[in-house]
């Protein structure tokens, strides 16, 4: 078994069993203590820390709580991705475990699969046993929408956490359900996609029948200044189409990185876009456009982008 270090272990919210809290203070009543929040039955965390935590940290608290209450569980699927610091979609309703002889099913918020795991498919991250990144990526790509599978694979390739061959090798040890979808996702994945939003955008562009864009191209503006954009389609004659995904936090992130006010970041981005528009068309979209593909379709066709094939309605990766 391989040991893997976690870069964010220090950022986790501490979870403690009820008996540990009572052991420190016999008069403690965790269920009635407003400073504590119940993570799962018999496990608590500081309420304010949990409230302020991001989505991944909250989910990791649930994973830690299961680890406290069960005998060496092996975390799988989206739970393993969270431990490996990879995107896993919306916060799952369940914590996922695998391996061992336990009966498959859902109990107390844990979804368990008794599938036999190869020794190479289990690693240790801190104090947790988890499926390897390659195995978890293949498993999620089999079971989930390509949006989720590709985003996780893009991130893993970008971080050089896995290779395509390693994921395909892990996939070969899994069940046949969804295998074609997973193999497609592995082939489609691209380390040049720099965010979950860009990954989702690439999948949607493919599903809508548009040609694949060039990722992270460097483009010169009228001023001669060089910029990097999310995507570019050059198959449009004299004026390429630049495409950018705008996450809800984009301008706040730009401001934080540059050490400037949010309003200034917005103004700088507007000046950048004006500079680029001299020789390029410019399309922007947001999360809501990705979740409603007809809206992204209208944006791209409105900018004159031509399909190279019919839309893949009901697309399943095959």
Secondary structure, 3 states (H helix, E strand, C coil): CEEECCCCHHHCCCEEEHHHHHHHCCCCCHHHCCCEEEEECCEEEEHHHHHHCCHHHHHHHHHHHHHHHCCCCEECHHHHHHHCCCCCCCCCCCEEEECCCCCCEEECCEEEECCCCCHHHEEEECCEEEECHHHHHHHHHHHCCHHHHHHHHHHHHHCCCCCHHHHHHHHCCCCCCCHHHHHHHHHHCCCCCCCHHHHHHHHHHHHCCECCCEECCEEECCCCCEEECCEEECCCCCCEEEEEECCCCHHHHHHHHHCCCHHHHHHHHHHHHHHHCCCEEEEEECHHHHHCHHHHHHHHHHCCCCECCCCCCCCCCC
